[in-house]
């Protein structure tokens, strides 16, 4: 195993979502996720797409190509689903609070 004594899995320790109060376009919020109290993922974005809300990972701004190249992303569907569920739950809660103001 590379890296020595590393945890075998990361649980979602904390989620922060920053809704855009007056969104223009499809982006609804920024988010960050803390995994296993050890690794923070920043630059996540919540979008409202044709099939509903989804979480997007940050793209490499220096990539020179027609496609997008993400800086990081979950390599398992299980982790991707867990992150998306946690971020979208927090987004919906934050969006409700903004509507009540």
Secondary structure, DSSP 8 states (H G I E B T S, - for coil): -TTSS--S---EEEEEEEE-TT--SSEEEEEEEEETTTEEEEEEEEEEETTEEEEE--B-TT--SSS--BS---SSHHHHHHHHHHHHHHHHHHHHHHHH-
